[in-house]
Amino acid sequence: MSWQSYVDDQLLATKQVTKAAIAGHDGTIWATSEGFSVSQEEVKAILANFADQEKLAQNGITIAGSRYIFLSSTENVIRAKKGPNGLHVMKTKQAVIVCQYEEPVRPEQCATVTEKLGEYLITVGY
């Protein structure tokens, strides 16, 4: 399965994710949904600050040129919001999954889909 099919079939097709991207830990974008222009620098910035909640809280998260307010994080997950929309980001062994949701999708719906794919990628070594 190609990385693009993960974005299209496992994320977007659920209708619980509006836009999505999968990138490597070096920031290289492996696959993205149409119109979601996530940059390598944005991914690198997220990964560099993943464990620094204070810095994330101060600076927020910028994805596809839009700044989101940091809500919370765990070892592998970051949650952020911008108005009624938001981001759910999950880090796996070799990749980072960035999912955006827009109304009427609820944050927990996007979280479930994002984390399900992330957990699967971890089990297969990614």
C-alpha positions as CSV (number, residue, x, y, z in Angstrom):
1,M,0.0,0.0,0.0
2,S,1.3,3.4,-0.9
3,W,1.5,6.2,1.6
4,Q,-1.0,8.2,-0.4
5,S,-3.5,5.3,0.0
6,Y,-3.1,5.5,3.8
7,V,-4.1,9.2,3.6
8,D,-6.9,8.6,1.1
9,D,-8.3,5.3,2.3
10,Q,-7.5,5.1,6.0
11,L,-7.9,8.8,7.0
12,L,-10.0,10.9,4.5
13,A,-12.4,8.1,3.5
14,T,-13.6,7.9,7.1
15,K,-15.0,11.4,6.9
16,Q,-13.6,12.0,10.4
17,V,-10.5,13.7,9.0
18,T,-10.8,16.7,6.7
19,K,-7.2,16.9,5.5
20,A,-4.2,14.8,6.3
21,A,-0.4,14.3,5.7
22,I,2.1,11.7,6.6
23,A,5.8,12.6,6.9
24,G,9.0,11.1,8.0
25,H,10.9,12.2,11.1
26,D,13.2,14.2,8.8
27,G,10.2,16.3,7.7
28,T,10.0,14.8,4.3
29,I,6.3,14.7,3.2
30,W,5.4,11.1,2.2
31,A,1.8,11.8,1.3
32,T,-0.8,14.6,1.7
33,S,-4.4,15.3,0.8
34,E,-5.2,17.8,-1.9
35,G,-4.9,21.4,-0.8
36,F,-3.1,20.6,2.5
37,S,0.3,22.2,1.9
38,V,2.2,21.0,5.0
39,S,5.9,22.0,4.7
40,Q,9.0,20.1,5.8
41,E,9.9,22.9,8.1
42,E,6.5,22.8,9.9
43,V,6.9,19.0,10.4
44,K,10.4,19.5,11.7
45,A,9.3,22.2,14.1
46,I,6.6,19.9,15.5
47,L,8.9,17.0,16.0
48,A,11.6,19.2,17.6
49,N,9.2,20.5,20.2
50,F,7.1,17.3,20.7
51,A,8.2,16.8,24.3
52,D,8.3,20.6,25.2
53,Q,4.7,21.4,26.2
54,E,5.8,24.8,27.5
55,K,7.2,25.8,24.1
56,L,4.2,24.4,22.3
57,A,1.9,26.4,24.6
58,Q,3.8,29.6,24.0
59,N,4.2,29.3,20.2
60,G,1.3,27.1,19.2
61,I,1.6,24.8,16.1
62,T,1.8,26.0,12.5
63,I,0.6,23.6,9.8
64,A,-0.1,24.5,6.2
65,G,0.6,28.1,7.1
66,S,-2.2,28.3,9.8
67,R,-1.4,28.7,13.5
68,Y,-3.2,26.5,15.9
69,I,-3.5,26.9,19.7
70,F,-1.8,24.0,21.6
71,L,-4.3,22.1,23.8
72,S,-2.4,19.1,25.1
73,S,0.0,16.3,24.3
74,T,1.2,12.9,25.4
75,E,4.4,11.1,24.5
76,N,3.1,10.4,20.9
77,V,0.1,12.7,20.4
78,I,-0.4,16.5,20.1
79,R,-3.8,18.2,20.0
80,A,-4.3,21.7,18.8
81,K,-7.3,23.9,17.9
82,K,-8.2,27.0,15.8
83,G,-11.8,28.1,16.3
84,P,-14.1,25.1,15.8
85,N,-11.4,23.2,13.8
86,G,-8.3,21.5,15.0
87,L,-5.3,19.2,14.6
88,H,-4.5,15.7,15.9
89,V,-0.8,14.8,15.4
90,M,0.6,11.4,16.1
91,K,4.2,10.4,16.1
92,T,5.2,6.8,15.3
93,K,8.6,5.1,15.2
94,Q,9.5,6.6,11.8
95,A,6.6,8.8,10.8
96,V,4.3,11.6,11.9
97,I,0.6,11.7,11.0
98,V,-1.0,15.2,10.8
99,C,-4.8,15.2,10.6
100,Q,-7.0,18.3,10.5
101,Y,-10.7,18.2,11.3
102,E,-13.3,20.8,10.6
103,E,-16.9,21.2,11.8
104,P,-19.1,19.1,12.1
105,V,-16.3,16.6,13.0
106,R,-15.7,16.4,16.7
107,P,-12.1,16.3,18.0
108,E,-12.5,12.8,19.5
109,Q,-13.7,11.4,16.1
110,C,-10.5,12.7,14.4
111,A,-8.4,11.4,17.3
112,T,-9.8,7.9,17.0
113,V,-9.0,7.6,13.3
114,T,-5.6,9.2,13.6
115,E,-4.5,7.0,16.5
116,K,-5.8,3.8,15.0
117,L,-3.6,4.3,11.9
118,G,-0.7,5.4,14.1
119,E,-0.9,2.3,16.3
120,Y,-1.1,0.1,13.2
121,L,2.0,1.8,11.7
122,I,3.9,1.2,15.0
123,T,3.0,-2.5,15.0
124,V,4.5,-2.9,11.5
125,G,7.7,-1.0,12.4
126,Y,6.8,2.5,11.1
